[in-house]
Amino acid sequence: IITKTLTVPTGTSQIEFDNIYQGRLPDLIILAMISDADMSGGYQRNPFHFQNFGANYLCMQANGIQIPRLAYQPDFANRDYIRSYFGVLEALGFDIGPNCWDLTPEEWANGYNIYAFKITPGPIGTVTTPARVGGIRLELKFAAATQANISVLLLSQSCAEIQIDRYKNIIANN
């Protein structure tokens, strides 16, 4: 798992991050947004309070192909975010049903707001696909300009490949 942090400055209503991943592309990327105060604050702050910050458009592009095919477009002010909620479940590989995840859509929208972007096709970890190379771009839009700096936390997962040569040397390619 590779962790990256990006910063959205105060007063931003739209931002694009180019080449957040270059070279071998990860299989899955998890995105969470945290206020700078929560990320670097004291003991009384919660660094796991993943807020939505009024985000109303989130997508990634891997080699020019948009992921997900229909961008996440939640409308938190009008409580219209169920498609984004189920899109996250689908990208994480959950069977969509009444008890598939312990978070309700309301909990997800208020304090547990994460997004998942599945870069490689097929179920993650069960099917071996050739490694893809290229670049990934992130696009974020907000309903209103941000009121404070936001830290965007990215967690990426790649399947490792292990090779054993004729001399019984083990080579791990991540």
ChimeraX commands (.cxc) that place a marker at each C-alpha (Angstrom):
marker #1 position 0.00,0.00,0.00 radius 0.5
marker #1 position 1.33,3.40,-1.00 radius 0.5
marker #1 position 0.13,6.55,0.77 radius 0.5
marker #1 position 0.16,10.03,-0.78 radius 0.5
marker #1 position -1.12,13.34,0.51 radius 0.5
marker #1 position -2.26,16.26,-1.65 radius 0.5
marker #1 position -3.40,19.69,-0.48 radius 0.5
marker #1 position -6.40,21.69,-1.65 radius 0.5
marker #1 position -5.83,25.35,-0.70 radius 0.5
marker #1 position -8.42,27.62,0.89 radius 0.5
marker #1 position -10.79,29.29,-1.59 radius 0.5
marker #1 position -10.66,26.50,-4.18 radius 0.5
marker #1 position -13.82,25.43,-5.99 radius 0.5
marker #1 position -12.15,23.21,-8.62 radius 0.5
marker #1 position -8.72,21.59,-8.75 radius 0.5
marker #1 position -6.90,19.04,-10.89 radius 0.5
marker #1 position -3.84,17.05,-9.87 radius 0.5
marker #1 position -1.89,15.66,-12.82 radius 0.5
marker #1 position 0.39,12.63,-12.62 radius 0.5
marker #1 position -0.40,11.66,-9.05 radius 0.5
marker #1 position 0.78,8.18,-10.02 radius 0.5
marker #1 position 3.31,7.57,-12.79 radius 0.5
marker #1 position 4.77,4.33,-14.06 radius 0.5
marker #1 position 3.08,1.16,-12.88 radius 0.5
marker #1 position -0.54,1.95,-12.04 radius 0.5
marker #1 position -2.16,0.71,-8.82 radius 0.5
marker #1 position -5.15,-1.62,-8.89 radius 0.5
marker #1 position -7.25,0.36,-6.41 radius 0.5
marker #1 position -7.09,3.90,-5.01 radius 0.5
marker #1 position -8.94,5.02,-1.89 radius 0.5
marker #1 position -9.47,8.78,-1.44 radius 0.5
marker #1 position -10.40,10.54,1.79 radius 0.5
marker #1 position -10.49,14.26,2.60 radius 0.5
marker #1 position -9.47,15.61,5.99 radius 0.5
marker #1 position -9.23,19.17,7.28 radius 0.5
marker #1 position -5.66,20.32,7.80 radius 0.5
marker #1 position -6.49,20.99,11.45 radius 0.5
marker #1 position -7.59,17.36,11.94 radius 0.5
marker #1 position -4.61,16.00,10.02 radius 0.5
marker #1 position -1.95,17.84,12.02 radius 0.5
marker #1 position -3.82,18.78,15.19 radius 0.5
marker #1 position -3.37,17.74,18.80 radius 0.5
marker #1 position -4.85,14.87,20.78 radius 0.5
marker #1 position -8.33,16.39,20.80 radius 0.5
marker #1 position -8.52,16.29,16.96 radius 0.5
marker #1 position -9.64,13.22,15.00 radius 0.5
marker #1 position -7.44,12.44,11.96 radius 0.5
marker #1 position -10.01,9.85,10.83 radius 0.5
marker #1 position -12.88,12.33,10.48 radius 0.5
marker #1 position -13.25,12.03,6.70 radius 0.5
marker #1 position -15.50,14.90,5.63 radius 0.5
marker #1 position -17.22,15.54,2.31 radius 0.5
marker #1 position -16.42,19.32,2.21 radius 0.5
marker #1 position -19.29,19.76,-0.26 radius 0.5
marker #1 position -17.45,17.86,-3.00 radius 0.5
marker #1 position -19.81,17.46,-5.94 radius 0.5
marker #1 position -17.56,15.99,-8.63 radius 0.5
marker #1 position -14.77,13.44,-8.20 radius 0.5
marker #1 position -13.08,11.37,-10.89 radius 0.5
marker #1 position -9.72,10.03,-11.92 radius 0.5
marker #1 position -8.30,9.45,-15.36 radius 0.5
marker #1 position -5.89,6.61,-16.01 radius 0.5
marker #1 position -4.18,7.12,-19.37 radius 0.5
marker #1 position -7.07,9.35,-20.46 radius 0.5
marker #1 position -9.83,6.89,-19.46 radius 0.5
marker #1 position -12.22,8.28,-16.84 radius 0.5
marker #1 position -12.72,6.25,-13.67 radius 0.5
marker #1 position -15.46,5.68,-12.71 radius 0.5
marker #1 position -17.10,5.85,-16.10 radius 0.5
marker #1 position -19.72,8.21,-14.63 radius 0.5
marker #1 position -17.92,10.51,-12.20 radius 0.5
marker #1 position -18.99,10.58,-8.57 radius 0.5
marker #1 position -21.38,13.55,-8.38 radius 0.5
marker #1 position -22.85,13.63,-4.87 radius 0.5
marker #1 position -25.06,16.49,-3.74 radius 0.5
marker #1 position -24.67,16.46,0.04 radius 0.5
marker #1 position -26.75,19.61,0.60 radius 0.5
marker #1 position -29.82,17.90,-0.90 radius 0.5
marker #1 position -28.97,14.42,0.45 radius 0.5
marker #1 position -28.57,13.07,-3.10 radius 0.5
marker #1 position -25.51,10.85,-2.77 radius 0.5
marker #1 position -26.76,7.25,-2.94 radius 0.5
marker #1 position -25.25,6.59,-6.41 radius 0.5
marker #1 position -21.83,7.65,-5.14 radius 0.5
marker #1 position -22.28,5.52,-2.01 radius 0.5
marker #1 position -23.06,2.39,-4.03 radius 0.5
marker #1 position -20.31,3.24,-6.52 radius 0.5
marker #1 position -17.79,3.12,-3.67 radius 0.5
marker #1 position -19.18,-0.25,-2.52 radius 0.5
marker #1 position -18.91,-1.64,-6.03 radius 0.5
marker #1 position -15.33,-0.42,-6.47 radius 0.5
marker #1 position -14.37,-2.01,-3.13 radius 0.5
marker #1 position -15.83,-5.34,-4.29 radius 0.5
marker #1 position -18.77,-5.57,-1.89 radius 0.5
marker #1 position -21.92,-7.37,-2.98 radius 0.5
marker #1 position -24.56,-4.68,-2.89 radius 0.5
marker #1 position -27.23,-5.72,-0.43 radius 0.5
marker #1 position -28.86,-4.63,2.81 radius 0.5
marker #1 position -26.02,-5.80,5.09 radius 0.5
marker #1 position -22.97,-5.58,2.83 radius 0.5
marker #1 position -21.23,-2.77,4.74 radius 0.5
marker #1 position -21.54,-1.52,8.30 radius 0.5
marker #1 position -21.92,2.13,7.23 radius 0.5
marker #1 position -25.28,3.58,6.33 radius 0.5
marker #1 position -25.36,6.16,3.54 radius 0.5
marker #1 position -25.92,8.89,6.16 radius 0.5
marker #1 position -22.86,7.81,8.19 radius 0.5
marker #1 position -20.82,7.61,4.99 radius 0.5
marker #1 position -21.80,11.18,4.07 radius 0.5
marker #1 position -21.07,12.60,7.54 radius 0.5
marker #1 position -17.64,11.71,8.88 radius 0.5
marker #1 position -16.77,8.46,7.10 radius 0.5
marker #1 position -16.68,9.82,3.57 radius 0.5
marker #1 position -14.26,7.84,1.39 radius 0.5
marker #1 position -14.18,7.19,-2.34 radius 0.5
marker #1 position -12.79,4.17,-4.16 radius 0.5
marker #1 position -11.45,4.10,-7.71 radius 0.5
marker #1 position -10.85,0.67,-9.23 radius 0.5
marker #1 position -8.17,1.13,-11.88 radius 0.5
marker #1 position -7.80,-2.44,-13.17 radius 0.5
marker #1 position -10.75,-4.39,-14.56 radius 0.5
marker #1 position -12.11,-7.48,-12.84 radius 0.5
marker #1 position -12.14,-8.50,-9.18 radius 0.5
marker #1 position -9.14,-7.23,-7.26 radius 0.5
marker #1 position -6.71,-9.86,-6.04 radius 0.5
marker #1 position -8.39,-12.81,-7.75 radius 0.5
marker #1 position -7.47,-12.38,-11.40 radius 0.5
marker #1 position -3.95,-11.73,-12.60 radius 0.5
marker #1 position -3.80,-8.97,-15.18 radius 0.5
marker #1 position -0.72,-7.55,-16.85 radius 0.5
marker #1 position 0.72,-4.53,-15.09 radius 0.5
marker #1 position -0.50,-1.28,-16.61 radius 0.5
marker #1 position 1.78,1.70,-16.90 radius 0.5
marker #1 position 0.99,5.36,-17.47 radius 0.5
marker #1 position -0.27,8.26,-15.41 radius 0.5
marker #1 position -3.28,9.03,-13.23 radius 0.5
marker #1 position -4.99,12.39,-12.88 radius 0.5
marker #1 position -7.46,13.46,-10.18 radius 0.5
marker #1 position -10.20,16.05,-10.65 radius 0.5
marker #1 position -12.18,17.53,-7.74 radius 0.5
marker #1 position -14.97,20.11,-7.74 radius 0.5
marker #1 position -16.74,21.61,-4.74 radius 0.5
marker #1 position -20.22,23.15,-4.42 radius 0.5
marker #1 position -18.64,26.25,-2.84 radius 0.5
marker #1 position -15.10,27.51,-2.42 radius 0.5
marker #1 position -13.28,25.68,0.36 radius 0.5
marker #1 position -13.20,27.50,3.71 radius 0.5
marker #1 position -9.91,25.96,4.90 radius 0.5
marker #1 position -7.03,23.90,3.58 radius 0.5
marker #1 position -7.97,20.29,2.89 radius 0.5
marker #1 position -5.63,17.31,2.93 radius 0.5
marker #1 position -6.52,14.68,0.34 radius 0.5
marker #1 position -5.28,11.30,1.50 radius 0.5
marker #1 position -4.71,8.67,-1.21 radius 0.5
marker #1 position -4.12,5.02,-0.39 radius 0.5
marker #1 position -3.25,2.81,-3.34 radius 0.5
marker #1 position -3.08,-0.96,-3.56 radius 0.5
marker #1 position -1.14,-2.95,-6.11 radius 0.5
marker #1 position -0.92,-6.69,-6.41 radius 0.5
marker #1 position 2.60,-7.96,-5.92 radius 0.5
marker #1 position 4.20,-10.42,-8.28 radius 0.5
marker #1 position 6.61,-13.00,-6.90 radius 0.5
marker #1 position 9.10,-14.84,-9.09 radius 0.5
marker #1 position 11.34,-17.75,-8.12 radius 0.5
marker #1 position 14.30,-18.25,-10.44 radius 0.5
marker #1 position 16.17,-21.50,-11.13 radius 0.5
marker #1 position 18.56,-20.78,-8.25 radius 0.5
marker #1 position 15.60,-20.52,-5.84 radius 0.5
marker #1 position 16.03,-16.77,-5.44 radius 0.5
marker #1 position 12.78,-15.01,-4.61 radius 0.5
marker #1 position 12.15,-11.74,-6.45 radius 0.5
marker #1 position 9.21,-9.56,-5.40 radius 0.5
marker #1 position 7.94,-7.00,-7.91 radius 0.5
marker #1 position 5.51,-4.54,-6.38 radius 0.5
marker link #1:1,2 radius 0.2
marker link #1:2,3 radius 0.2
marker link #1:3,4 radius 0.2
marker link #1:4,5 radius 0.2
marker link #1:5,6 radius 0.2
marker link #1:6,7 radius 0.2
marker link #1:7,8 radius 0.2
marker link #1:8,9 radius 0.2
marker link #1:9,10 radius 0.2
marker link #1:10,11 radius 0.2
marker link #1:11,12 radius 0.2
marker link #1:12,13 radius 0.2
marker link #1:13,14 radius 0.2
marker link #1:14,15 radius 0.2
marker link #1:15,16 radius 0.2
marker link #1:16,17 radius 0.2
marker link #1:17,18 radius 0.2
marker link #1:18,19 radius 0.2
marker link #1:19,20 radius 0.2
marker link #1:20,21 radius 0.2
marker link #1:21,22 radius 0.2
marker link #1:22,23 radius 0.2
marker link #1:23,24 radius 0.2
marker link #1:24,25 radius 0.2
marker link #1:25,26 radius 0.2
marker link #1:26,27 radius 0.2
marker link #1:27,28 radius 0.2
marker link #1:28,29 radius 0.2
marker link #1:29,30 radius 0.2
marker link #1:30,31 radius 0.2
marker link #1:31,32 radius 0.2
marker link #1:32,33 radius 0.2
marker link #1:33,34 radius 0.2
marker link #1:34,35 radius 0.2
marker link #1:35,36 radius 0.2
marker link #1:36,37 radius 0.2
marker link #1:37,38 radius 0.2
marker link #1:38,39 radius 0.2
marker link #1:39,40 radius 0.2
marker link #1:40,41 radius 0.2
marker link #1:41,42 radius 0.2
marker link #1:42,43 radius 0.2
marker link #1:43,44 radius 0.2
marker link #1:44,45 radius 0.2
marker link #1:45,46 radius 0.2
marker link #1:46,47 radius 0.2
marker link #1:47,48 radius 0.2
marker link #1:48,49 radius 0.2
marker link #1:49,50 radius 0.2
marker link #1:50,51 radius 0.2
marker link #1:51,52 radius 0.2
marker link #1:52,53 radius 0.2
marker link #1:53,54 radius 0.2
marker link #1:54,55 radius 0.2
marker link #1:55,56 radius 0.2
marker link #1:56,57 radius 0.2
marker link #1:57,58 radius 0.2
marker link #1:58,59 radius 0.2
marker link #1:59,60 radius 0.2
marker link #1:60,61 radius 0.2
marker link #1:61,62 radius 0.2
marker link #1:62,63 radius 0.2
marker link #1:63,64 radius 0.2
marker link #1:64,65 radius 0.2
marker link #1:65,66 radius 0.2
marker link #1:66,67 radius 0.2
marker link #1:67,68 radius 0.2
marker link #1:68,69 radius 0.2
marker link #1:69,70 radius 0.2
marker link #1:70,71 radius 0.2
marker link #1:71,72 radius 0.2
marker link #1:72,73 radius 0.2
marker link #1:73,74 radius 0.2
marker link #1:74,75 radius 0.2
marker link #1:75,76 radius 0.2
marker link #1:76,77 radius 0.2
marker link #1:77,78 radius 0.2
marker link #1:78,79 radius 0.2
marker link #1:79,80 radius 0.2
marker link #1:80,81 radius 0.2
marker link #1:81,82 radius 0.2
marker link #1:82,83 radius 0.2
marker link #1:83,84 radius 0.2
marker link #1:84,85 radius 0.2
marker link #1:85,86 radius 0.2
marker link #1:86,87 radius 0.2
marker link #1:87,88 radius 0.2
marker link #1:88,89 radius 0.2
marker link #1:89,90 radius 0.2
marker link #1:90,91 radius 0.2
marker link #1:91,92 radius 0.2
marker link #1:92,93 radius 0.2
marker link #1:93,94 radius 0.2
marker link #1:94,95 radius 0.2
marker link #1:95,96 radius 0.2
marker link #1:96,97 radius 0.2
marker link #1:97,98 radius 0.2
marker link #1:98,99 radius 0.2
marker link #1:99,100 radius 0.2
marker link #1:100,101 radius 0.2
marker link #1:101,102 radius 0.2
marker link #1:102,103 radius 0.2
marker link #1:103,104 radius 0.2
marker link #1:104,105 radius 0.2
marker link #1:105,106 radius 0.2
marker link #1:106,107 radius 0.2
marker link #1:107,108 radius 0.2
marker link #1:108,109 radius 0.2
marker link #1:109,110 radius 0.2
marker link #1:110,111 radius 0.2
marker link #1:111,112 radius 0.2
marker link #1:112,113 radius 0.2
marker link #1:113,114 radius 0.2
marker link #1:114,115 radius 0.2
marker link #1:115,116 radius 0.2
marker link #1:116,117 radius 0.2
marker link #1:117,118 radius 0.2
marker link #1:118,119 radius 0.2
marker link #1:119,120 radius 0.2
marker link #1:120,121 radius 0.2
marker link #1:121,122 radius 0.2
marker link #1:122,123 radius 0.2
marker link #1:123,124 radius 0.2
marker link #1:124,125 radius 0.2
marker link #1:125,126 radius 0.2
marker link #1:126,127 radius 0.2
marker link #1:127,128 radius 0.2
marker link #1:128,129 radius 0.2
marker link #1:129,130 radius 0.2
marker link #1:130,131 radius 0.2
marker link #1:131,132 radius 0.2
marker link #1:132,133 radius 0.2
marker link #1:133,134 radius 0.2
marker link #1:134,135 radius 0.2
marker link #1:135,136 radius 0.2
marker link #1:136,137 radius 0.2
marker link #1:137,138 radius 0.2
marker link #1:138,139 radius 0.2
marker link #1:139,140 radius 0.2
marker link #1:140,141 radius 0.2
marker link #1:141,142 radius 0.2
marker link #1:142,143 radius 0.2
marker link #1:143,144 radius 0.2
marker link #1:144,145 radius 0.2
marker link #1:145,146 radius 0.2
marker link #1:146,147 radius 0.2
marker link #1:147,148 radius 0.2
marker link #1:148,149 radius 0.2
marker link #1:149,150 radius 0.2
marker link #1:150,151 radius 0.2
marker link #1:151,152 radius 0.2
marker link #1:152,153 radius 0.2
marker link #1:153,154 radius 0.2
marker link #1:154,155 radius 0.2
marker link #1:155,156 radius 0.2
marker link #1:156,157 radius 0.2
marker link #1:157,158 radius 0.2
marker link #1:158,159 radius 0.2
marker link #1:159,160 radius 0.2
marker link #1:160,161 radius 0.2
marker link #1:161,162 radius 0.2
marker link #1:162,163 radius 0.2
marker link #1:163,164 radius 0.2
marker link #1:164,165 radius 0.2
marker link #1:165,166 radius 0.2
marker link #1:166,167 radius 0.2
marker link #1:167,168 radius 0.2
marker link #1:168,169 radius 0.2
marker link #1:169,170 radius 0.2
marker link #1:170,171 radius 0.2
marker link #1:171,172 radius 0.2
marker link #1:172,173 radius 0.2
marker link #1:173,174 radius 0.2
view
